Amino acid sequence: MKAVVTGSGGLIGSECVRVLCSEGWTVAGIDNDMRSRFFGAEGSTRREVADLQASLPAYRHIDLDVRDREGIRSLLAEFRPDFIIHAAAQPSHDKAASIPYDDFDINAVGAFNLLAAARDFCKDSPFVFVSTNKVYGDRPNELPLIELDARYDYANGLTGIDESMSIDQCMHSLFGASKAAADIAAQEFGRYFQMPVGVFRGGCLTGPHHAAVELHGFLAYIVFCAAAGRPYTIYGYKGKQVRDQLHSRDVARLFLEFYRNPRCGEVYNMGGGRANSLSVLETIDALRGFGLELRYRYSEQNRKGDHICYISDLSKTKAHFPSWEMEYNLDRILSEIVERCVGQTGSVTRST
């Protein structure tokens, strides 16, 4: 079996490569290290790609830009994959405002290039598009909330946000807009052309292989700052903003479930759910249990369009893929990230 994974050096792409290769797949990975251009050396994917090449004989790396329409078409025409996972993106909510052309061309046009080529050369191969909860814009902030000691939460017993939430008449950020354009295009290819396309709207996807930076990588970046003794800035909401965390391996395993049971143009919210949710303040407290003390400052100004509380309702995901269960709880996620960050920094700021 053959797969194409775009963004193969990134968190989700590299995990998908590892899981697929462990299952006996041959994988062509597309990555041109645009992250280093966006975020500098700390965000580079080169080390991850080198590790994939050195450790996985079934991995074939391709230095290709998803905006290269003819290059994408040539690859899919030659390789004819049985499965496509499109994880490549400009991933930063904040960065998009300063690079609007790059953001839209990579996120929207790049996805369209993959979808059109897939239609022409491997129409029946399941296609996963890695979307984002930012397609909902700041509409989640309109939900009734309650303020607790260390977090915000939904009022009226709401478990989480499901796929029925509107994406209209709200602030998205340019990143949210470009991903929404790709999200809708993926749905349309699935429904109009009856292609097995699944759209997975990720919340905070995380893991030890995340090359996290301030503008992207919520949990891993906080841990990195604590391990390196680097000051961290909390932007607004009293540090009580909440995210649900899903480990990258659980993401890759979910995508394999879609491959086995694909549907045409379906949308799924993808996150850790209530059990894996935590706020910034709760993260800081949890890190103390690992002997890490985070130095931070507080800014009253929240990020534009940022969610106050986002927890995924996984009811539809679990109903369509009953064999999938999360293997990583918060403690296991944090343990892995802490171990990697402490190993990388070589110095730890211990709590007293």
C-alpha positions as CSV (number, residue, x, y, z in Angstrom):
1,M,0.0,0.0,0.0
2,K,1.2,3.5,-0.9
3,A,0.4,6.8,0.9
4,V,1.3,10.4,0.3
5,V,1.7,12.6,3.4
6,T,2.1,16.3,3.0
7,G,3.8,18.3,5.7
8,S,5.7,15.1,6.5
9,G,8.2,16.9,8.7
10,G,5.6,18.5,10.9
11,L,4.0,17.2,14.0
12,I,1.0,15.4,12.4
13,G,2.7,14.6,9.2
14,S,5.7,12.9,10.8
15,E,3.5,10.9,13.2
16,C,1.4,9.7,10.3
17,V,4.5,8.7,8.4
18,R,5.7,6.6,11.4
19,V,2.4,5.0,12.0
20,L,1.9,4.1,8.3
21,C,5.4,2.7,7.9
22,S,4.9,0.6,11.0
23,E,1.8,-0.8,9.3
24,G,3.8,-1.8,6.2
25,W,3.0,1.2,4.0
26,T,5.3,2.8,1.5
27,V,5.1,6.6,2.1
28,A,6.0,9.5,-0.1
29,G,6.4,12.5,2.2
30,I,6.2,16.1,0.9
31,D,7.9,18.8,3.0
32,N,10.0,21.8,2.0
33,D,10.7,23.2,5.5
34,M,8.6,26.4,5.0
35,R,8.3,26.4,8.8
36,S,11.9,27.7,9.1
37,R,10.9,30.6,6.9
38,F,7.9,31.4,9.0
39,F,9.3,30.8,12.5
40,G,13.1,30.7,12.2
41,A,15.5,27.8,13.1
42,E,13.4,26.7,16.1
43,G,10.5,25.9,13.9
44,S,12.5,24.0,11.2
45,T,11.4,20.5,10.2
46,R,14.8,19.4,8.8
47,R,15.8,17.4,11.9
48,E,12.5,15.5,11.9
49,V,12.8,14.8,8.1
50,A,16.4,13.5,8.6
51,D,15.2,11.2,11.3
52,L,12.4,9.8,9.1
53,Q,14.9,9.2,6.3
54,A,17.4,7.5,8.6
55,S,15.0,5.3,10.5
56,L,12.3,4.3,8.0
57,P,13.4,2.5,4.8
58,A,9.9,2.7,3.4
59,Y,9.9,6.5,3.5
60,R,10.6,8.5,0.4
61,H,11.2,12.2,0.9
62,I,10.1,14.8,-1.7
63,D,11.2,18.5,-1.4
64,L,8.1,19.9,-3.0
65,D,5.9,23.0,-2.3
66,V,2.1,22.3,-2.3
67,R,1.7,25.5,-4.3
68,D,3.5,23.8,-7.2
69,R,0.5,22.6,-9.1
70,E,2.3,20.7,-11.8
71,G,4.7,19.2,-9.3
72,I,1.8,17.9,-7.3
73,R,0.0,16.6,-10.4
74,S,3.2,14.8,-11.6
75,L,3.7,13.2,-8.2
76,L,0.2,11.8,-7.9
77,A,0.1,10.7,-11.5
78,E,3.3,8.8,-11.0
79,F,2.8,7.4,-7.5
80,R,-1.0,6.8,-7.6
81,P,-1.3,6.6,-3.8
82,D,-3.9,4.5,-2.0
83,F,-4.2,7.1,0.7
84,I,-3.5,10.8,1.0
85,I,-3.1,12.8,4.2
86,H,-2.8,16.5,3.6
87,A,-1.3,18.0,6.7
88,A,0.9,20.7,5.2
89,A,-0.1,24.3,6.1
90,Q,0.9,27.7,7.3
91,P,-0.3,26.8,10.8
92,S,-0.2,30.1,12.8
93,H,-3.3,32.0,13.7
94,D,-1.2,35.1,14.4
95,K,1.5,34.8,11.6
96,A,-1.1,34.9,8.8
97,A,-1.8,38.6,9.2
98,S,1.7,39.5,8.2
99,I,2.0,37.0,5.3
100,P,-1.6,37.0,3.8
101,Y,-0.6,35.9,0.3
102,D,1.6,33.1,1.5
103,D,-1.0,32.0,4.0
104,F,-3.8,31.8,1.5
105,D,-1.7,30.2,-1.3
106,I,-0.4,27.5,1.0
107,N,-3.6,26.7,2.9
108,A,-6.3,27.2,0.4
109,V,-4.6,26.9,-3.1
110,G,-2.3,24.1,-1.9
111,A,-5.3,22.1,-0.7
112,F,-7.1,22.7,-3.9
113,N,-4.1,21.5,-5.9
114,L,-4.0,18.2,-3.9
115,L,-7.8,17.7,-4.2
116,A,-7.9,18.3,-8.0
117,A,-4.9,16.1,-8.6
118,A,-6.4,13.4,-6.4
119,R,-9.7,13.6,-8.4
120,D,-7.8,13.1,-11.7
121,F,-5.3,10.4,-10.7
122,C,-6.6,8.5,-7.6
123,K,-10.3,9.4,-7.2
124,D,-11.2,6.4,-5.1
125,S,-8.3,6.7,-2.6
126,P,-9.3,8.1,0.8
127,F,-8.2,11.6,1.4
128,V,-7.8,13.2,4.8
129,F,-7.7,17.0,5.1
130,V,-6.3,18.3,8.3
131,S,-8.5,21.3,9.0
132,T,-8.7,23.4,12.2
133,N,-11.2,24.6,14.8
134,K,-10.3,28.1,13.7
135,V,-12.8,27.7,10.9
136,Y,-15.4,28.4,13.6
137,G,-13.8,31.8,14.1
138,D,-14.5,33.3,17.5
139,R,-18.1,32.1,17.5
140,P,-17.3,29.7,20.4
141,N,-16.8,32.8,22.5
142,E,-20.6,33.6,22.1
143,L,-21.5,30.4,24.1
144,P,-22.5,31.1,27.7
145,L,-19.5,30.6,30.0
146,I,-18.8,30.4,33.6
147,E,-15.5,31.5,35.3
148,L,-13.9,29.1,37.7
149,D,-10.8,29.5,39.8
150,A,-8.4,28.4,37.1
151,R,-10.4,28.1,33.9
152,Y,-13.5,29.1,32.0
153,D,-16.0,26.5,31.2
154,Y,-19.3,26.1,29.4
155,A,-22.5,27.0,31.3
156,N,-25.6,24.9,31.2
157,G,-23.7,21.6,31.2
158,L,-22.5,21.8,27.6
159,T,-20.0,19.0,27.0
160,G,-18.2,20.5,24.0
161,I,-18.5,22.0,20.5
162,D,-19.9,19.8,17.8
163,E,-19.9,20.1,14.0
164,S,-23.2,21.9,13.8
165,M,-21.6,25.2,14.9
166,S,-21.9,27.9,12.3
167,I,-18.7,29.3,10.7
168,D,-20.5,32.5,9.5
169,Q,-20.6,36.1,10.8
170,C,-17.6,36.0,13.1
171,M,-13.9,36.9,13.3
172,H,-11.7,34.0,12.0
173,S,-8.2,35.5,11.5
174,L,-6.8,35.2,8.0
175,F,-5.5,31.8,8.9
176,G,-9.0,30.7,9.9
177,A,-10.3,32.1,6.6
178,S,-7.8,30.3,4.4
179,K,-8.3,27.1,6.2
180,A,-12.1,27.5,6.0
181,A,-11.7,28.0,2.2
182,A,-9.8,24.7,2.0
183,D,-12.2,23.0,4.4
184,I,-15.2,23.8,2.2
185,A,-13.3,22.9,-1.0
186,A,-12.5,19.5,0.6
187,Q,-16.1,18.9,1.5
188,E,-17.2,19.9,-2.0
189,F,-14.8,17.5,-3.7
190,G,-16.1,14.8,-1.5
191,R,-19.8,15.4,-2.1
192,Y,-19.8,16.7,-5.7
193,F,-17.4,14.1,-7.1
194,Q,-18.2,11.4,-4.6
195,M,-14.7,11.2,-3.4
196,P,-13.8,9.6,0.0
197,V,-12.7,12.9,1.6
198,G,-12.7,13.4,5.4
199,V,-12.3,16.9,6.9
200,F,-10.8,16.8,10.5
201,R,-11.1,20.0,12.4
202,G,-8.2,19.8,14.9
203,G,-8.1,21.6,18.2
204,C,-4.8,21.5,20.0
205,L,-2.9,18.7,18.5
206,T,0.3,18.0,20.3
207,G,3.2,15.6,21.1
208,P,6.9,15.4,21.7
209,H,7.8,15.9,18.0
210,H,6.2,19.4,17.9
211,A,8.7,22.1,16.8
212,A,6.7,24.6,18.8
213,V,7.2,28.3,18.7
214,E,5.5,31.2,20.4
215,L,3.1,31.7,17.5
216,H,2.2,28.0,17.1
217,G,2.2,25.0,19.4
218,F,0.3,25.9,22.6
219,L,1.2,23.1,25.0
220,A,4.7,22.1,23.7
221,Y,5.8,25.7,23.7
222,I,4.8,26.3,27.3
223,V,6.7,23.1,28.3
224,F,9.7,24.2,26.3
225,C,9.8,27.6,28.0
226,A,9.6,26.0,31.4
227,A,12.4,23.6,30.6
228,A,14.6,26.2,29.1
229,G,13.9,28.9,31.7
230,R,12.5,31.2,28.9
231,P,9.8,33.7,29.9
232,Y,6.4,33.0,28.6
233,T,3.6,35.5,27.8
234,I,0.0,34.8,28.7
235,Y,-2.3,36.8,26.3
236,G,-5.5,37.8,28.0
237,Y,-8.5,35.9,29.6
238,K,-6.6,35.8,32.9
239,G,-4.8,32.7,31.7
240,K,-8.0,30.8,32.1
241,Q,-8.4,30.0,28.4
242,V,-9.0,26.3,27.8
243,R,-7.9,23.9,25.1
244,D,-8.4,20.2,24.7
245,Q,-5.2,18.3,23.8
246,L,-4.9,15.3,21.4
247,H,-1.7,13.4,21.0
248,S,-0.3,13.2,17.4
249,R,-0.3,9.4,17.5
250,D,-4.0,9.3,18.4
251,V,-4.5,11.6,15.4
252,A,-2.6,9.3,13.1
253,R,-4.6,6.3,14.4
254,L,-7.9,8.1,13.8
255,F,-6.8,8.8,10.2
256,L,-6.2,5.1,9.6
257,E,-9.7,4.5,10.9
258,F,-11.0,6.9,8.2
259,Y,-9.0,5.0,5.6
260,R,-10.7,1.8,6.6
261,N,-14.2,3.3,6.8
262,P,-14.2,6.4,4.5
263,R,-17.1,8.7,3.8
264,C,-17.6,11.4,1.2
265,G,-17.2,14.9,2.4
266,E,-17.7,14.3,6.1
267,V,-16.6,16.8,8.7
268,Y,-15.3,15.8,12.2
269,N,-14.2,17.7,15.2
270,M,-10.9,16.3,16.4
271,G,-9.5,17.0,19.9
272,G,-8.9,15.5,23.3
273,G,-12.4,16.2,24.6
274,R,-13.2,17.2,28.1
275,A,-11.0,14.6,29.8
276,N,-7.9,16.1,28.0
277,S,-8.8,19.8,28.5
278,L,-6.8,22.3,30.5
279,S,-6.2,26.0,30.8
280,V,-3.0,27.9,30.7
281,L,-3.1,28.3,34.5
282,E,-3.8,24.6,34.9
283,T,-0.9,23.8,32.6
284,I,1.5,25.9,34.8
285,D,0.3,24.0,37.9
286,A,0.6,20.6,36.2
287,L,4.2,21.4,35.2
288,R,5.1,21.9,38.8
289,G,4.3,18.3,39.3
290,F,7.2,17.5,36.9
291,G,9.5,19.8,38.8
292,L,9.2,22.7,36.2
293,E,8.5,26.3,37.2
294,L,7.3,28.5,34.3
295,R,8.4,32.2,34.4
296,Y,5.7,34.2,32.8
297,R,4.2,37.7,32.4
298,Y,0.6,38.6,31.7
299,S,-0.7,40.8,28.9
300,E,-4.2,42.1,29.1
301,Q,-4.6,42.0,25.3
302,N,-5.8,38.7,24.1
303,R,-5.0,37.4,20.6
304,K,-7.6,38.6,18.0
305,G,-10.2,35.9,17.4
306,D,-8.7,33.7,20.1
307,H,-11.0,31.1,21.8
308,I,-11.8,31.6,25.5
309,C,-12.8,28.0,25.9
310,Y,-12.6,25.3,23.2
311,I,-13.4,21.7,24.0
312,S,-14.3,19.3,21.2
313,D,-17.5,17.2,21.2
314,L,-16.2,13.9,19.9
315,S,-19.7,12.2,19.6
316,K,-19.7,12.1,15.8
317,T,-16.1,11.0,15.5
318,K,-16.6,8.2,18.0
319,A,-19.9,7.2,16.4
320,H,-18.4,6.9,12.9
321,F,-15.1,5.3,14.2
322,P,-16.1,3.1,17.2
323,S,-12.8,1.2,17.1
324,W,-10.9,4.4,17.8
325,E,-10.1,5.3,21.4
326,M,-7.5,7.8,22.7
327,E,-4.4,6.1,24.2
328,Y,-2.9,9.3,25.6
329,N,-4.3,11.1,28.6
330,L,-3.0,14.5,29.8
331,D,-0.4,13.1,32.1
332,R,1.1,10.8,29.5
333,I,1.1,13.7,26.9
334,L,2.9,16.0,29.3
335,S,5.3,13.3,30.4
336,E,6.5,12.8,26.8
337,I,6.8,16.5,26.0
338,V,8.6,17.2,29.3
339,E,11.1,14.4,28.6
340,R,11.9,15.7,25.1
341,C,12.1,19.3,26.1
342,V,14.3,18.7,29.1
343,G,16.6,16.6,26.9
344,Q,16.8,19.3,24.2
345,T,17.4,22.2,26.5
346,G,19.9,20.4,28.8
347,S,18.9,22.8,31.7
348,V,15.8,22.8,33.8
349,T,14.3,25.5,35.9
350,R,13.1,23.5,39.0
351,S,10.3,24.7,41.2
352,T,11.1,25.4,44.8
